[in-house]
Amino acid sequence: MFWYQKEHDNVLFMDKREVEKGAFPNNWNPNWCVSPDVVADFREMPFPDKSFKLIVFDPPHLYNGSEKSVINKKYGLLNRETWKEDIAKGFTECWRVLDDFGTLIFKWNEANIKASELIKIFPHKPLFGDFTGKTGNTIWMTFMKIPNT
Ligand SMILES: C[S@@+](CC[C@H](N)C(=O)[O-])C[C@H]1O[C@@H](n2cnc3c(N)ncnc32)[C@H](O)[C@@H]1O
């Protein structure tokens, strides 16, 4: 949803699901779909170490509500019991497949969980990004994989 160039040759899109166009009733949002190049779980990615120069990690951020609601259908839903462990594993996998001096962008929305809770469990700290409460609910953080730090 946030890509300007969905078909760029150098971009690989991974998601754990595929959803065909026409998922919403009454032809609402007719072109919305989930069409990943690779279907896989971010907790166990099928890529060798240091495969990418730039990674955008945009996991689901809500654990409330029905899987059928529009927002949850579009963004996915966290598991209420295991979300902390799941996001932490996803972060660790992103770090593993990121090349040295590569950049990791993490997107989050604080509707259910504060970003500060995640920063506590991440093994690396962001360099810069949005700060809680200053720019609305959606937050972008930037990390760089600097070797030996
Ligand atoms: C916020 S959306 C990503 C939207 C995407 N950035 C875009 O621009 O269209 C979060 C996505 O994470 C996917 N997801 C949830 N759990 C996952 C997992 N364990 N592994 C891989 N993808 C997962 C969901 O299926 C959902 O499509």
The ligand as an SDF file (V2000), in Angstrom:
LIG
                    3D

 27 29  0  0  0  0  0  0  0  0999 V2000
    0.8090   -3.4350    7.6650 C   0  0  0  0  0  0  0  0  0  0  0  0
    0.6490   -4.7460    6.5170 S   0  0  0  0  0  0  0  0  0  0  0  0
    1.9400   -4.4400    5.3430 C   0  0  0  0  0  0  0  0  0  0  0  0
    1.5200   -3.5140    4.2540 C   0  0  0  0  0  0  0  0  0  0  0  0
    2.5900   -3.2830    3.1950 C   0  0  0  0  0  0  0  0  0  0  0  0
    3.7380   -2.5890    3.7550 N   0  0  0  0  0  0  0  0  0  0  0  0
    2.0830   -2.4790    2.0250 C   0  0  0  0  0  0  0  0  0  0  0  0
    2.6300   -1.4180    1.7260 O   0  0  0  0  0  0  0  0  0  0  0  0
    1.1280   -2.9160    1.3850 O   0  0  0  0  0  0  0  0  0  0  0  0
    1.2840   -6.0870    7.4530 C   0  0  0  0  0  0  0  0  0  0  0  0
    1.3830   -7.3900    6.7060 C   0  0  0  0  0  0  0  0  0  0  0  0
    2.1360   -8.3180    7.4900 O   0  0  0  0  0  0  0  0  0  0  0  0
    1.7070   -9.6020    7.1310 C   0  0  0  0  0  0  0  0  0  0  0  0
    2.1570  -10.5530    8.1790 N   0  0  0  0  0  0  0  0  0  0  0  0
    1.6020  -10.7850    9.3840 C   0  0  0  0  0  0  0  0  0  0  0  0
    2.3040  -11.7060   10.0720 N   0  0  0  0  0  0  0  0  0  0  0  0
    3.3290  -12.0820    9.2470 C   0  0  0  0  0  0  0  0  0  0  0  0
    4.3960  -13.0070    9.3800 C   0  0  0  0  0  0  0  0  0  0  0  0
    4.5730  -13.7280   10.5030 N   0  0  0  0  0  0  0  0  0  0  0  0
    5.2500  -13.1340    8.3440 N   0  0  0  0  0  0  0  0  0  0  0  0
    5.0990  -12.4060    7.2120 C   0  0  0  0  0  0  0  0  0  0  0  0
    4.1110  -11.4850    7.0280 N   0  0  0  0  0  0  0  0  0  0  0  0
    3.2340  -11.3330    8.0390 C   0  0  0  0  0  0  0  0  0  0  0  0
    0.2030   -9.4890    7.0210 C   0  0  0  0  0  0  0  0  0  0  0  0
   -0.3070  -10.5130    6.2100 O   0  0  0  0  0  0  0  0  0  0  0  0
    0.0420   -8.0770    6.4250 C   0  0  0  0  0  0  0  0  0  0  0  0
   -0.2050   -8.1280    5.0490 O   0  0  0  0  0  0  0  0  0  0  0  0
  1  2  1  0
  2  3  1  0
  2 10  1  0
  3  4  1  0
  4  5  1  0
  5  6  1  0
  5  7  1  0
  7  8  2  0
  7  9  1  0
 10 11  1  0
 11 12  1  0
 11 26  1  0
 12 13  1  0
 13 14  1  0
 13 24  1  0
 14 15  1  0
 14 23  1  0
 15 16  2  0
 16 17  1  0
 17 18  1  0
 17 23  2  0
 18 19  1  0
 18 20  2  0
 20 21  1  0
 21 22  2  0
 22 23  1  0
 24 25  1  0
 24 26  1  0
 26 27  1  0
M  CHG  2   2   1   9  -1
M  END
$$$$
